[in-house]
Amino acid sequence: MPSSWPIEALKAQAVAARTFVLYRRTGNRNPHFDVGSTTAAQVYRGLEAEANSTRTAVDSTRGQVLTYNGQFILAAFHSASGGYTENVEDIWSEPRPYLRAVQDYDVGSPVFQWVETVSQQTFQSQVPGIGTLVQATPVRRTARGRVVEMQLQGTQGTATLSGNDLRRLFRLRSTLFAVTVANNQIQFTGRGFGHGVGLSQWGAHNLAQQGNNYLQILGHYYQGAQLSQLP
């Protein structure tokens, strides 16, 4: 989260990030580290990337974590959901009562809507064996519209890929997208950035700008979770 963002958004992020690390630590068997520094866990660019605002957010929420039934929650977060977050079981595995789909407030963010275009040649190099793509049809979507599976019909065959595979192959911002084929090009038209589960960072930004504090922001995105103080 950019250090220039509203302090209440930064405080919400601080509590979520702290909780996420402690949740991962309880089940992490790696003896060398608890989380990685990439988007696979938590992005961290080192001391040089820290700022007074982020240190204030950390210090003013010191020891505060989110719990459910006395346990650290999986405090997942992402950049923007594209209008509505997801129920966790539709994206990953078992349902969790505090990771429910809620309205997001990320409208107007630079990643609320996006378009990515690739050539047929690029598409065939990433998805070999089906020839020139003719049509892409969603086989299954989540309730909020994210692609779970998509059937790709080409001039030489068909293939079914997951939304995550397509996102990875073509570096899409999310799996909330539609596909159109025209003029020797494939266009992905989508919304949001990330998996769509838990805290939306752009939603937190906009809620903070509207006057909401970090407790209200956390309560919205983590339904039913409790703010607890570490001893």
C-alpha positions in Angstrom: 0.0 0.0 0.0 1.5 3.4 -1.0 2.8 5.3 2.0 1.1 8.4 0.7 -2.4 6.9 1.3 -4.7 8.0 4.1 -3.5 7.0 7.5 -6.6 5.1 8.4 -6.1 2.9 5.3 -2.5 2.4 6.3 -3.6 1.4 9.8 -6.1 -1.1 8.5 -3.3 -2.6 6.3 -0.9 -2.7 9.3 -3.4 -4.8 11.3 -4.2 -7.1 8.4 -0.5 -7.6 7.6 0.5 -8.3 11.2 -2.4 -10.8 11.5 -1.5 -12.5 8.3 2.1 -13.0 9.4 1.1 -14.5 12.7 -1.5 -16.7 11.0 1.1 -18.0 8.6 3.6 -18.4 11.4 1.3 -20.8 13.3 1.2 -23.2 10.4 4.5 -22.6 8.7 7.1 -25.4 9.0 9.9 -23.6 7.2 12.7 -23.1 9.7 14.2 -20.1 7.9 11.3 -17.6 7.4 7.6 -17.1 8.1 6.6 -15.3 4.9 8.2 -14.3 1.6 8.6 -10.8 0.3 6.7 -11.2 -2.9 3.0 -11.0 -3.8 2.8 -14.7 -3.0 2.8 -13.7 0.7 3.6 -10.1 1.6 5.5 -7.6 -0.5 8.3 -5.9 1.4 11.0 -3.7 -0.3 13.2 -3.2 2.7 13.9 -0.4 5.2 14.5 2.1 2.4 10.8 1.8 1.3 9.5 2.6 4.8 8.1 6.0 5.6 7.0 8.1 8.5 3.4 7.3 7.6 3.8 3.6 7.6 5.8 3.6 10.8 3.0 5.7 12.4 0.4 3.2 11.2 2.4 0.3 12.7 3.2 2.1 16.0 -0.4 3.4 16.5 -1.8 -0.2 16.1 1.0 -1.9 18.0 -0.1 -5.4 19.1 -3.5 -5.2 17.5 -4.6 -8.3 15.5 -7.8 -9.8 14.1 -9.1 -13.0 15.6 -12.1 -15.3 15.3 -12.9 -17.7 18.1 -9.6 -16.8 19.7 -7.5 -17.7 16.7 -5.6 -15.5 14.2 -7.7 -15.1 11.1 -6.4 -15.6 7.5 -6.3 -11.8 6.9 -6.0 -12.0 3.1 -5.8 -8.8 1.2 -5.6 -7.7 -2.5 -5.4 -4.5 -4.5 -9.0 -4.2 -5.8 -11.9 -6.6 -6.3 -13.7 -4.8 -9.2 -16.8 -4.0 -7.2 -17.4 -7.0 -4.9 -15.1 -9.2 -2.9 -15.4 -13.0 -3.0 -16.4 -15.8 -0.6 -13.1 -17.5 0.2 -14.4 -21.0 -0.7 -15.1 -19.9 -4.3 -11.4 -18.9 -4.7 -9.4 -21.3 -2.5 -10.7 -24.1 -0.2 -13.0 -24.3 2.8 -15.4 -21.5 3.8 -14.4 -19.1 6.6 -17.1 -17.0 8.3 -15.0 -13.8 8.3 -14.1 -14.0 4.6 -17.5 -13.4 2.9 -18.3 -11.5 -0.2 -19.1 -7.9 0.5 -19.5 -4.7 -1.6 -16.2 -3.1 -2.4 -15.6 0.6 -2.7 -12.8 0.5 -5.3 -14.8 2.3 -8.1 -12.6 5.0 -9.6 -9.3 3.2 -8.8 -6.8 2.8 -11.7 -7.3 -1.0 -11.6 -11.1 -1.0 -11.3 -11.3 -1.7 -15.1 -8.6 -2.8 -17.5 -8.0 -4.2 -20.9 -5.2 -6.4 -22.1 -4.8 -7.3 -25.8 -2.6 -10.1 -27.3 -2.0 -11.3 -30.8 -3.1 -14.6 -32.1 0.5 -15.5 -32.5 1.2 -14.8 -28.9 -1.9 -16.7 -27.8 -0.9 -19.8 -29.8 2.6 -19.7 -28.3 1.1 -19.8 -24.8 -1.7 -22.2 -25.6 -0.4 -24.6 -28.2 -2.4 -27.3 -29.9 -5.7 -25.6 -30.7 -4.6 -23.5 -33.6 -6.1 -20.0 -34.1 -8.5 -19.1 -31.3 -12.1 -18.8 -32.5 -14.1 -18.5 -29.3 -13.6 -18.5 -25.6 -16.5 -19.6 -23.5 -16.6 -19.6 -19.7 -17.5 -23.1 -18.4 -17.7 -22.0 -14.7 -17.5 -18.7 -12.9 -17.8 -17.7 -9.3 -21.0 -16.0 -8.1 -19.3 -12.7 -8.6 -18.1 -13.5 -12.1 -14.5 -14.6 -11.8 -13.4 -17.3 -14.3 -12.9 -20.7 -12.7 -12.7 -22.6 -16.1 -12.8 -21.4 -19.7 -13.2 -23.5 -22.8 -11.0 -22.3 -25.7 -12.2 -23.3 -29.2 -9.6 -23.1 -32.0 -9.3 -24.1 -35.6 -7.4 -27.3 -34.7 -9.0 -28.3 -31.4 -10.3 -27.2 -28.0 -8.8 -26.9 -24.5 -10.1 -26.0 -21.1 -8.0 -23.9 -18.9 -8.5 -22.5 -15.4 -8.9 -18.8 -14.9 -5.7 -18.8 -12.8 -3.8 -20.4 -15.7 -5.0 -17.7 -18.1 -4.2 -15.0 -15.7 -0.7 -16.4 -15.3 0.0 -17.0 -19.0 -1.1 -13.5 -20.1 -0.2 -11.6 -16.9 -3.8 -10.4 -16.3 -4.6 -8.4 -13.2 -7.4 -10.8 -12.0 -9.6 -13.6 -13.1 -12.6 -11.3 -13.4 -12.5 -11.0 -17.2 -14.3 -11.6 -20.5 -12.6 -12.6 -23.7 -13.3 -11.4 -27.3 -11.7 -12.5 -30.5 -11.5 -10.0 -33.5 -9.1 -8.8 -36.1 -6.4 -11.4 -35.3 -6.3 -10.2 -31.7 -7.6 -11.6 -28.4 -8.8 -9.0 -25.9 -9.2 -9.5 -22.2 -11.6 -7.0 -20.6 -11.6 -7.2 -16.8 -11.9 -5.6 -13.4 -9.9 -5.6 -10.2 -6.4 -6.6 -9.3 -5.7 -9.8 -7.2 -7.7 -12.7 -5.9 -10.6 -10.6 -4.5 -10.6 -12.2 -1.0 -10.6 -10.1 2.2 -9.4 -6.6 2.4 -9.5 -4.5 -0.8 -6.7 -2.0 -0.6 -8.3 0.5 -3.0 -11.5 0.0 -1.2 -9.8 0.8 2.1 -8.3 3.9 0.5 -11.6 5.2 -0.7 -13.4 4.4 2.6 -10.7 6.2 4.5 -11.1 9.2 2.2 -14.8 9.2 3.0 -14.1 9.5 6.7 -14.1 5.9 7.9 -11.6 4.8 10.5 -9.5 1.7 10.3 -11.8 -0.3 12.6 -14.7 0.4 10.4 -12.7 -0.6 7.3 -11.5 -3.9 8.9 -15.0 -4.7 10.2 -16.4 -4.3 6.6 -13.9 -6.6 4.9 -13.5 -9.2 7.7 -17.0 -9.8 8.8 -17.4 -11.0 12.4 -13.7 -10.8 13.2 -12.6 -9.4 16.5 -9.9 -6.8 17.2 -7.6 -8.3 19.9 -4.5 -7.1 21.7 -1.4 -9.3 21.8 -0.1 -9.7 25.4 
